[in-house]
């Protein structure tokens, strides 16, 4: 067919794709089988042609059969309990694992067209269910909560999910207003093509596929080379069965071709929805066939909800900032309406905030113009369209939208039009903005003829294709449109009280959501502390209350240790975090000065508890109990290389010496000498409590072996003793086999900081073996124990065979013995300090096995 296509041919091809009945494909994937059963008679009316493979009975024999005894009462009981739920027609529910005719099968069920649809597949042993799954969800939530930006969230999700699932490539893929997609973050196996920053045209995922994504949280294709299995009915003219909710639903051949052209063997998508809007997807690619386990699919549903919630929080924060901008000049605007020149400062404010070039305001029959605007014929056309519309009208290319009025656009390319009332309208304009867009392959449509029907043909290359876009303005974002509508609402003085009420309601929703999150996190700590209090001999309530406070203090030091993967905690930061809830953002009420040192991780909790008791006392009785008090903490070096911590409170209520020694005083005066081999003194001076805590040199890490987080993030190599970096360091690649994502991620960051060229993370022996099939790393670090009673020895054997140097990493108390061929293999003990890590790496590169 000619490459010059008419608009009719293009529309016909797009309609052909849109008309594809993906909800009734008439086929299923080969990894399992499907049966459709009447809920009362239990007679099978539909069955996939491969039932003999999984149930040992041909589909033709199952059709019309009463499956009550065949599947067993236990399974039927579970199925009926599940389909009785109100959401049984909205999602496929995991029923459980059952033994059917000697086969261990996982079963999902949902309701469609009045029938119970059963999907059966071989069971898989994974670490994604039960306590293991809950532990992964809890860890993920903690990591997500720490993200301070959308990009940080995207990068965390791709890294963590690839490590968790073992897929070769994981991408965060976001839709724009035209449903084009863009890859905002990617984590991939070394050697794979990168799609980061590339855009995909909207027809790559047609409307009906997006509708399916919005409905189903998880979809996957186990093998793009499979031949789909036909779905058979008990009648020759049986209606097509809607299996939209089936995990194993057959897939379009065009989509299979598309994935083959990408070089992908299997995929999975996790839908990301914000309220009822499909925001984007997390896309998983693997270079070999793969069936994700039911437990993993169920876990990913929860991951998707956590991800969506955090994105929504970011959107709400952005929206609140816009509301604040509106508030900054709304009172002045409302007070000036009707006066001469009132709209001039108003117009300039709008142009500045929206990064626009022109503005037209209609207010009470009068028109006000600012900056660059189109000629009158186009203004009149926009005015007429806006009057008929009820929502904001946005345009990025006015010449394409109004070709007959192209000469009236002048220098303007984009427009945003909003009508507030009959005599009130706002038009905002932007000039042409030349820009380049990187597409994944040439986005021009290719069309082929299939059985007389035109359809889009998947492109053969996905290499970056730069496309220059001219004649268009900078796209209008959701934030732009929200701000424009919010500003213009203010023009109507009668809506002022309604606006205030709405803003208060939004603020309350955000505060309620924040409180809900805090309660959820606190509930775990409360539960642990109250369980512990039941075995105490004192007051249960008082014990629980004090224990909860002390657990919080322990969490401060734990976060510092876990957050840096080093064996030391900066004392300055420990104090700052403990005081943070009780001081303003400017930190004026707390002053910390003196030399910065880091206390060893194993003794940090004792010091954290001591600081917690000082802060608690200040909040109850001292400097933090009023609005004027201050605390000064001064660190002074001692001659023996130790440190003197001077705590001074001022400006609080008059202090009186207590008649008895409380727990806090006892902890500081007794635990510091006993646990830290230091000394402590407390003086209840009338003008403010004073405390002196002396810490010996042995509780601190030597400064030469401490690497702080800033150094790691800056990718600067640490200073080490008598160490010359080998040139091979700069071109080396590393495989890390570690099932703990936090440890693996931080170790990777350290290696990249040292200058290692690339680092690959894998969480299982199977994933590591698959990686080694495709890539030969320079060296490897293997966690000896991987959980679930598995060890990394098979990978070690292969590395020895292929003469790839490696070292084992073991934890404290690790009982695994590695003798024989592994006797001489280098071994690092967790936690591994940066200095020990780099020494081990350089030795591996120089000496090999």
VEXFIPA-544295 format. One line per 3 residues: their letters; for each residue x, y, z of C-alpha. Coordinates in steps of 0.05 Angstrom, whole numbers, plus 5000, padded with zeros to 4 digits. Layout:
% VEXFIPA-544295
a	X,Y,Z | ...
% end
This chain:
% VEXFIPA-544295
xxx	5000,5000,5000 | 5024,5070,4985 | 5057,5108,5042
xxx	5013,5168,5024 | 4949,5154,5061 | 4883,5191,5057
xxx	4848,5215,5121 | 4793,5164,5105 | 4843,5106,5103
xxx	4874,5127,5169 | 4807,5135,5202 | 4785,5067,5175
xxx	4848,5033,5203 | 4838,5066,5271 | 4765,5046,5272
xxx	4784,4975,5254 | 4830,4972,5315 | 4777,5005,5359
xxx	4724,4954,5337 | 4766,4893,5357 | 4727,4853,5408
xxx	4782,4843,5459 | 4732,4824,5514 | 4708,4764,5474
xxx	4772,4738,5440 | 4748,4666,5437 | 4817,4642,5459
xxx	4859,4635,5523 | 4933,4633,5536 | 4967,4566,5542
xxx	4994,4570,5613 | 4926,4547,5642 | 4856,4528,5624
xxx	4787,4560,5631 | 4717,4531,5645 | 4650,4567,5647
xxx	4600,4533,5693 | 4527,4546,5710 | 4524,4566,5784
xxx	4464,4521,5801 | 4470,4460,5755 | 4546,4461,5756
xxx	4544,4441,5682 | 4602,4464,5640 | 4579,4507,5581
xxx	4647,4531,5557 | 4717,4501,5563 | 4785,4516,5533
xxx	4812,4463,5486 | 4872,4447,5531 | 4835,4421,5592
xxx	4865,4352,5582 | 4934,4380,5597 | 4913,4406,5665
xxx	4852,4365,5685 | 4867,4300,5648 | 4799,4304,5613
xxx	4787,4331,5541 | 4745,4394,5534 | 4694,4358,5491
xxx	4681,4309,5549 | 4675,4365,5600 | 4624,4405,5561
xxx	4554,4388,5586 | 4582,4350,5646 | 4560,4362,5718
xxx	4627,4383,5749 | 4603,4379,5822 | 4638,4314,5839
xxx	4693,4325,5788 | 4719,4389,5822 | 4700,4369,5893
xxx	4657,4400,5948 | 4715,4438,5980 | 4729,4476,5917
xxx	4656,4490,5903 | 4645,4516,5973 | 4702,4565,5965
xxx	4678,4585,5895 | 4607,4599,5918 | 4631,4641,5977
xxx	4673,4682,5929 | 4623,4694,5874 | 4571,4714,5926
xxx	4611,4777,5937 | 4586,4841,5905 | 4651,4850,5866
xxx	4650,4782,5833 | 4631,4814,5766 | 4686,4867,5772
xxx	4749,4826,5784 | 4776,4755,5783 | 4786,4731,5855
xxx	4840,4682,5877 | 4803,4623,5908 | 4864,4584,5931
xxx	4906,4523,5913 | 4871,4456,5904 | 4889,4385,5883
xxx	4846,4365,5825 | 4855,4296,5794 | 4925,4292,5822
xxx	4947,4361,5798 | 4961,4420,5845 | 4924,4478,5813
xxx	4913,4551,5831 | 4841,4573,5819 | 4812,4642,5803
xxx	4738,4656,5793 | 4691,4711,5770 | 4621,4718,5742
xxx	4604,4735,5670 | 4539,4728,5631 | 4508,4691,5690
xxx	4563,4637,5690 | 4619,4623,5739 | 4685,4629,5701
xxx	4740,4585,5731 | 4813,4595,5712 | 4861,4539,5732
xxx	4937,4540,5728 | 4994,4501,5760 | 5012,4526,5830
xxx	5078,4562,5842 | 5118,4565,5906 | 5136,4638,5919
xxx	5151,4686,5975 | 5094,4733,5959 | 5039,4705,6002
xxx	5023,4704,6077 | 5072,4738,6124 | 5124,4746,6068
xxx	5075,4785,6026 | 5054,4829,6085 | 5127,4842,6101
xxx	5141,4865,6029 | 5080,4910,6030 | 5101,4941,6096
xxx	5172,4953,6070 | 5145,4984,6006 | 5099,5031,6044
xxx	5157,5055,6086 | 5199,5069,6025 | 5142,5104,5988
xxx	5127,5149,6047 | 5199,5175,6045 | 5194,5198,5973
xxx	5194,5274,5968 | 5180,5281,5893 | 5144,5245,5837
xxx	5209,5227,5802 | 5238,5198,5865 | 5175,5156,5872
xxx	5179,5132,5799 | 5252,5113,5806 | 5239,5075,5871
xxx	5181,5036,5840 | 5220,5013,5779 | 5281,4992,5819
xxx	5242,4957,5874 | 5192,4922,5829 | 5245,4895,5783
xxx	5283,4869,5843 | 5219,4840,5872 | 5192,4808,5809
xxx	5255,4789,5771 | 5231,4818,5705 | 5285,4844,5658
xxx	5256,4914,5648 | 5207,4954,5690 | 5181,5023,5667
xxx	5134,5076,5694 | 5093,5097,5633 | 5049,5159,5638
xxx	4993,5182,5592 | 4986,5254,5569 | 4920,5290,5553
xxx	4920,5259,5482 | 4935,5189,5510 | 5005,5188,5483
xxx	5051,5153,5532 | 5119,5172,5558 | 5169,5131,5598
xxx	5187,5172,5660 | 5229,5120,5696 | 5262,5054,5677
xxx	5303,4999,5710 | 5330,4946,5663 | 5378,4889,5657
xxx	5447,4909,5633 | 5452,4906,5558 | 5378,4919,5542
xxx	5355,4977,5499 | 5332,5036,5541 | 5263,5068,5530
xxx	5273,5122,5583 | 5246,5189,5560 | 5215,5161,5497
xxx	5143,5173,5477 | 5093,5124,5447 | 5035,5146,5402
xxx	4964,5138,5429 | 4946,5084,5378 | 4998,5037,5409
xxx	4948,5027,5465 | 4879,5037,5432 | 4818,5062,5470
xxx	4788,4994,5485 | 4855,4969,5512 | 4859,5030,5558
xxx	4788,5016,5581 | 4809,4945,5598 | 4870,4972,5636
xxx	4825,5018,5675 | 4782,4959,5694 | 4836,4907,5709
xxx	4894,4924,5755 | 4941,4869,5729 | 4947,4838,5660
xxx	5002,4795,5630 | 5023,4756,5569 | 5062,4693,5587
xxx	5093,4679,5519 | 5088,4720,5455 | 5105,4658,5413
xxx	5047,4617,5440 | 4989,4595,5396 | 4926,4616,5434
xxx	4879,4559,5455 | 4808,4562,5426 | 4749,4568,5474
xxx	4697,4515,5459 | 4622,4519,5473 | 4571,4464,5486
xxx	4529,4489,5428 | 4552,4500,5356 | 4522,4570,5355
xxx	4541,4589,5427 | 4547,4664,5440 | 4616,4693,5447
xxx	4635,4690,5520 | 4658,4755,5554 | 4722,4737,5591
xxx	4747,4808,5602 | 4765,4793,5674 | 4806,4730,5658
xxx	4881,4734,5670 | 4891,4684,5614 | 4847,4719,5563
xxx	4873,4711,5492 | 4912,4769,5463 | 4908,4804,5396
xxx	4956,4779,5343 | 4975,4851,5326 | 4996,4862,5398
xxx	5038,4798,5396 | 5073,4824,5332 | 5085,4890,5368
xxx	5119,4856,5426 | 5160,4811,5381 | 5186,4872,5345
xxx	5207,4900,5412 | 5246,4836,5426 | 5202,4820,5486
xxx	5181,4748,5503 | 5132,4762,5559 | 5100,4823,5592
xxx	5059,4846,5651 | 5024,4912,5663 | 5002,4943,5729
xxx	4949,4996,5719 | 4956,5062,5756 | 4890,5097,5769
xxx	4878,5163,5804 | 4806,5160,5827 | 4770,5138,5762
xxx	4825,5165,5715 | 4876,5119,5682 | 4940,5157,5698
xxx	4988,5107,5667 | 5018,5038,5677 | 5078,5003,5706
xxx	5102,4960,5648 | 5143,4895,5658 | 5184,4863,5602
xxx	5221,4797,5603 | 5264,4766,5549 | 5239,4696,5564
xxx	5169,4667,5574 | 5144,4678,5645 | 5080,4666,5684
xxx	5076,4711,5746 | 5049,4672,5805 | 4978,4686,5832
xxx	5009,4710,5897 | 5053,4760,5860 | 4994,4785,5819
xxx	4954,4795,5883 | 5012,4831,5916 | 5019,4878,5856
xxx	4947,4899,5862 | 4963,4927,5931 | 5028,4957,5905
xxx	4988,4993,5851 | 4941,5023,5903 | 4999,5048,5945
xxx	5032,5078,5884 | 4967,5112,5862 | 4954,5140,5931
xxx	5023,5172,5935 | 5015,5203,5866 | 4948,5231,5888
xxx	4981,5261,5950 | 5032,5296,5905 | 4976,5322,5860
xxx	4938,5348,5921 | 5000,5383,5947 | 5010,5417,5879
xxx	4937,5437,5878 | 4942,5467,5947 | 5002,5508,5924
xxx	4960,5534,5867 | 4904,5551,5914 | 4954,5590,5956
xxx	4974,5630,5894 | 4901,5647,5883 | 4894,5668,5955
xxx	4954,5714,5948 | 4917,5764,5906 | 4843,5745,5909
xxx	4823,5797,5961 | 4856,5854,5922 | 4822,5831,5858
xxx	4753,5827,5888 | 4760,5895,5920 | 4781,5928,5854
xxx	4729,5898,5807 | 4692,5953,5770 | 4745,6005,5779
xxx	4784,6033,5719 | 4846,5992,5705 | 4827,5938,5755
xxx	4842,5881,5706 | 4912,5904,5688 | 4948,5876,5750
xxx	4900,5817,5748 | 4918,5801,5676 | 4992,5807,5688
xxx	4987,5758,5746 | 4951,5707,5704 | 5001,5713,5647
xxx	5059,5704,5696 | 5030,5644,5732 | 5007,5608,5668
xxx	5070,5625,5628 | 5024,5655,5575 | 5032,5711,5524
xxx	4962,5740,5516 | 4896,5747,5552 | 4824,5767,5536
xxx	4775,5780,5592 | 4700,5791,5582 | 4668,5821,5644
xxx	4598,5849,5648 | 4595,5863,5573 | 4665,5895,5568
xxx	4727,5864,5535 | 4798,5873,5562 | 4858,5851,5522
xxx	4931,5841,5544 | 4992,5818,5505 | 4989,5777,5440
xxx	4920,5754,5419 | 4889,5728,5353 | 4851,5772,5304
xxx	4777,5785,5316 | 4749,5730,5269 | 4784,5676,5309
xxx	4766,5709,5375 | 4693,5709,5354 | 4697,5635,5335
xxx	4729,5616,5402 | 4676,5658,5437 | 4619,5622,5402
xxx	4648,5553,5417 | 4659,5571,5489 | 4587,5593,5497
xxx	4563,5525,5475 | 4612,5486,5518 | 4607,5474,5593
xxx	4680,5457,5607 | 4747,5490,5593 | 4766,5488,5519
xxx	4840,5478,5506 | 4879,5482,5440 | 4952,5470,5426
xxx	4950,5484,5351 | 4898,5535,5330 | 4916,5530,5256
xxx	4901,5455,5256 | 4837,5466,5297 | 4812,5524,5252
xxx	4846,5516,5184 | 4800,5567,5151 | 4821,5620,5201
xxx	4896,5603,5199 | 4912,5675,5178 | 4877,5702,5239
xxx	4922,5667,5289 | 4977,5719,5282 | 5035,5694,5327
xxx	4989,5655,5373 | 4986,5579,5371 | 4952,5555,5436
xxx	4889,5577,5473 | 4854,5562,5538 | 4781,5586,5541
xxx	4736,5585,5602 | 4665,5613,5611 | 4645,5628,5683
xxx	4578,5663,5673 | 4536,5689,5616 | 4575,5754,5613
xxx	4642,5730,5640 | 4696,5694,5600 | 4770,5683,5602
xxx	4816,5668,5542 | 4891,5655,5553 | 4939,5649,5494
xxx	5009,5622,5482 | 5056,5633,5424 | 5085,5578,5381
xxx	5136,5535,5417 | 5184,5495,5374 | 5206,5431,5409
xxx	5234,5362,5395 | 5199,5299,5418 | 5236,5232,5423
xxx	5189,5176,5400 | 5201,5102,5407 | 5208,5089,5333
xxx	5178,5129,5276 | 5107,5148,5299 | 5079,5154,5229
xxx	5022,5105,5219 | 5034,5043,5177 | 4973,5008,5150
xxx	4964,4938,5120 | 4904,4902,5090 | 4879,4841,5129
xxx	4822,4803,5096 | 4797,4867,5062 | 4800,4909,5125
xxx	4852,4963,5138 | 4889,4961,5204 | 4950,4993,5236
xxx	5013,4952,5229 | 5062,4950,5288 | 5128,4986,5272
xxx	5191,4944,5268 | 5239,4990,5305 | 5234,5024,5372
xxx	5299,5064,5369 | 5294,5137,5389 | 5263,5178,5332
xxx	5268,5254,5340 | 5208,5291,5314 | 5206,5367,5311
xxx	5138,5396,5329 | 5123,5465,5300 | 5060,5506,5297
xxx	5040,5485,5367 | 5043,5519,5434 | 5071,5490,5498
xxx	5019,5439,5521 | 4968,5460,5573 | 4976,5419,5636
xxx	4921,5397,5684 | 4950,5447,5733 | 4944,5503,5682
xxx	4871,5488,5670 | 4856,5481,5743 | 4890,5547,5759
xxx	4853,5584,5703 | 4785,5559,5726 | 4801,5574,5799
xxx	4824,5645,5783 | 4763,5660,5741 | 4715,5634,5793
xxx	4739,5690,5838 | 4714,5742,5789 | 4643,5725,5810
xxx	4636,5759,5878 | 4574,5718,5893 | 4615,5654,5892
xxx	4665,5679,5943 | 4635,5644,6003 | 4626,5580,5962
xxx	4700,5583,5945 | 4721,5591,6017 | 4677,5533,6038
xxx	4706,5489,5983 | 4778,5507,6001 | 4764,5491,6074
xxx	4734,5424,6053 | 4795,5408,6011 | 4841,5425,6069
xxx	4800,5381,6115 | 4804,5323,6067 | 4879,5329,6064
xxx	4886,5334,6139 | 4839,5275,6150 | 4880,5234,6100
xxx	4945,5253,6135 | 4916,5234,6203 | 4891,5169,6174
xxx	4961,5152,6150 | 4992,5169,6216 | 4941,5127,6253
xxx	4955,5067,6208 | 5030,5072,6221 | 5022,5084,6295
xxx	4974,5026,6303 | 5030,4976,6291 | 5073,5007,6345
xxx	5015,5011,6393 | 4998,4938,6383 | 5068,4915,6397
xxx	5075,4957,6459 | 5008,4936,6488 | 5023,4863,6477
xxx	5088,4872,6515 | 5052,4908,6572 | 5008,4847,6586
xxx	5069,4810,6613 | 5093,4868,6657 | 5083,4870,6733
xxx	5067,4945,6738 | 5012,4988,6712 | 4993,4964,6642
xxx	4972,5032,6617 | 5032,5070,6643 | 5080,5017,6618
xxx	5049,5018,6549 | 5052,5093,6544 | 5125,5098,6564
xxx	5144,5039,6520 | 5111,5071,6459 | 5152,5135,6469
xxx	5216,5096,6476 | 5202,5054,6414 | 5195,5119,6375
xxx	5263,5141,6401 | 5293,5074,6379 | 5262,5085,6310
xxx	5300,5149,6301 | 5367,5116,6308 | 5344,5055,6268
xxx	5323,5100,6209 | 5391,5133,6209 | 5427,5067,6208
xxx	5382,5034,6156 | 5381,5096,6113 | 5456,5098,6100
xxx	5480,5026,6102 | 5538,5046,6146 | 5555,5026,6217
xxx	5550,5096,6245 | 5498,5148,6262 | 5511,5224,6258
xxx	5499,5250,6329 | 5478,5319,6303 | 5423,5288,6260
xxx	5400,5242,6317 | 5387,5303,6361 | 5355,5343,6304
xxx	5306,5288,6288 | 5286,5278,6361 | 5273,5352,6370
xxx	5240,5363,6301 | 5167,5352,6323 | 5173,5406,6376
xxx	5206,5464,6338 | 5187,5509,6280 | 5213,5497,6209
xxx	5265,5552,6217 | 5295,5513,6275 | 5309,5577,6315
xxx	5293,5544,6382 | 5347,5491,6374 | 5421,5506,6363
xxx	5473,5451,6351 | 5546,5468,6343 | 5614,5435,6348
xxx	5651,5379,6313 | 5609,5328,6275 | 5619,5256,6294
xxx	5583,5191,6282 | 5568,5141,6337 | 5571,5067,6322
xxx	5505,5035,6303 | 5503,4983,6358 | 5507,5035,6414
xxx	5465,5089,6380 | 5399,5066,6411 | 5424,5079,6482
xxx	5444,5150,6464 | 5378,5159,6426 | 5339,5139,6488
xxx	5379,5188,6531 | 5366,5245,6482 | 5293,5225,6480
xxx	5287,5232,6556 | 5319,5301,6554 | 5271,5324,6499
xxx	5211,5294,6535 | 5230,5331,6599 | 5238,5396,6559
xxx	5169,5387,6528 | 5135,5373,6595 | 5172,5420,6642
xxx	5229,5456,6607 | 5247,5499,6547 | 5197,5467,6499
xxx	5138,5474,6547 | 5127,5547,6526 | 5138,5589,6464
xxx	5200,5625,6486 | 5248,5571,6509 | 5309,5549,6471
xxx	5358,5491,6474 | 5432,5496,6457 | 5473,5434,6445
xxx	5548,5442,6441 | 5597,5387,6423 | 5670,5394,6446
xxx	5728,5350,6428 | 5765,5318,6486 | 5839,5304,6492
xxx	5827,5229,6489 | 5790,5237,6422 | 5723,5230,6457
xxx	5667,5280,6457 | 5632,5324,6509 | 5558,5338,6496
xxx	5533,5400,6532 | 5457,5408,6536 | 5433,5477,6558
xxx	5360,5500,6564 | 5340,5573,6571 | 5275,5613,6571
xxx	5231,5559,6600 | 5194,5559,6666 | 5234,5562,6730
xxx	5264,5494,6745 | 5259,5460,6812 | 5299,5399,6832
xxx	5256,5336,6834 | 5250,5300,6901 | 5259,5231,6868
xxx	5300,5206,6809 | 5256,5187,6750 | 5268,5137,6694
xxx	5298,5189,6648 | 5349,5213,6698 | 5368,5142,6716
xxx	5376,5124,6643 | 5423,5182,6630 | 5463,5178,6695
xxx	5469,5102,6697 | 5463,5074,6626 | 5514,5122,6595
xxx	5570,5100,6642 | 5549,5026,6639 | 5533,5018,6565
xxx	5578,5071,6534 | 5635,5073,6584 | 5624,5148,6590
xxx	5599,5195,6644 | 5538,5240,6653 | 5517,5297,6698
xxx	5450,5333,6705 | 5441,5401,6738 | 5370,5426,6752
xxx	5390,5499,6750 | 5332,5549,6763 | 5342,5583,6695
xxx	5343,5518,6656 | 5364,5445,6659 | 5437,5430,6642
xxx	5466,5363,6623 | 5537,5342,6607 | 5547,5275,6573
xxx	5618,5251,6560 | 5628,5197,6507 | 5694,5160,6498
xxx	5730,5154,6431 | 5713,5080,6423 | 5638,5093,6412
xxx	5653,5133,6349 | 5672,5110,6280 | 5740,5135,6257
xxx	5729,5193,6211 | 5767,5162,6154 | 5718,5103,6150
xxx	5653,5142,6153 | 5618,5159,6088 | 5557,5203,6095
xxx	5496,5202,6048 | 5517,5266,6012 | 5581,5233,5989
xxx	5543,5173,5961 | 5493,5217,5925 | 5548,5259,5896
xxx	5580,5197,5864 | 5648,5217,5893 | 5698,5162,5911
xxx	5713,5157,5985 | 5782,5169,6014 | 5813,5103,6036
xxx	5878,5085,6071 | 5936,5064,6026 | 5890,5049,5967
xxx	5903,5065,5894 | 5843,5054,5849 | 5853,5002,5796
xxx	5839,5026,5725 | 5793,4966,5716 | 5746,4997,5768
xxx	5723,5049,5717 | 5700,4998,5665 | 5677,4942,5712
xxx	5606,4914,5718 | 5578,4878,5779 | 5523,4828,5793
xxx	5493,4834,5863 | 5451,4774,5886 | 5414,4798,5948
xxx	5341,4787,5969 | 5337,4849,6013 | 5322,4908,5967
xxx	5347,4962,6015 | 5415,4929,6024 | 5421,4913,5950
xxx	5402,4984,5930 | 5449,5018,5978 | 5507,4971,5959
xxx	5494,4989,5886 | 5497,5064,5903 | 5564,5054,5938
xxx	5593,5016,5879 | 5569,5069,5831 | 5600,5122,5876
xxx	5666,5084,5873 | 5665,5089,5797 | 5637,5021,5777
xxx	5607,5028,5708 | 5543,4986,5718 | 5512,4946,5774
xxx	5457,4894,5764 | 5411,4873,5822 | 5379,4804,5825
xxx	5338,4774,5882 | 5338,4699,5867 | 5382,4644,5840
xxx	5336,4635,5780 | 5339,4709,5762 | 5415,4711,5771
xxx	5424,4650,5726 | 5380,4682,5673 | 5421,4746,5677
xxx	5486,4706,5669 | 5457,4673,5606 | 5456,4741,5574
xxx	5511,4782,5607 | 5581,4768,5635 | 5595,4814,5694
xxx	5666,4833,5714 | 5654,4809,5786 | 5596,4791,5832
xxx	5574,4797,5905 | 5530,4740,5930 | 5487,4740,5992
xxx	5499,4670,6019 | 5429,4661,6048 | 5371,4684,6004
xxx	5312,4665,6049 | 5261,4609,6039 | 5318,4560,6056
xxx	5355,4575,5992 | 5429,4591,5984 | 5469,4623,5928
xxx	5516,4564,5918 | 5490,4545,5848 | 5507,4616,5824
xxx	5575,4611,5858 | 5589,4545,5822 | 5574,4577,5755
xxx	5617,4638,5770 | 5676,4592,5786 | 5664,4553,5722
xxx	5663,4617,5681 | 5723,4646,5720 | 5684,4707,5744
xxx	5712,4732,5811 | 5662,4740,5868 | 5655,4747,5943
xxx	5603,4721,5991 | 5565,4769,6037 | 5539,4739,6102
xxx	5498,4764,6160 | 5513,4761,6234 | 5496,4693,6262
xxx	5496,4661,6193 | 5500,4586,6205 | 5511,4567,6132
xxx	5577,4533,6121 | 5612,4538,6054 | 5669,4489,6048
xxx	5701,4452,5991 | 5709,4495,5930 | 5683,4556,5968
xxx	5733,4551,6025 | 5780,4604,5996 | 5725,4651,5970
xxx	5728,4721,6002 | 5673,4734,6052 | 5644,4801,6076
xxx	5601,4806,6139 | 5539,4851,6141 | 5535,4909,6151
xxx	5593,4922,6102 | 5627,4989,6112 | 5646,5029,6050
xxx	5720,5021,6064 | 5715,4945,6070 | 5672,4941,6008
xxx	5719,4980,5963 | 5780,4942,5989 | 5744,4876,5973
xxx	5724,4900,5903 | 5794,4924,5885 | 5823,4858,5909
xxx	5773,4819,5867 | 5790,4859,5805 | 5865,4852,5816
xxx	5870,4780,5840 | 5809,4746,5811 | 5791,4676,5835
% end
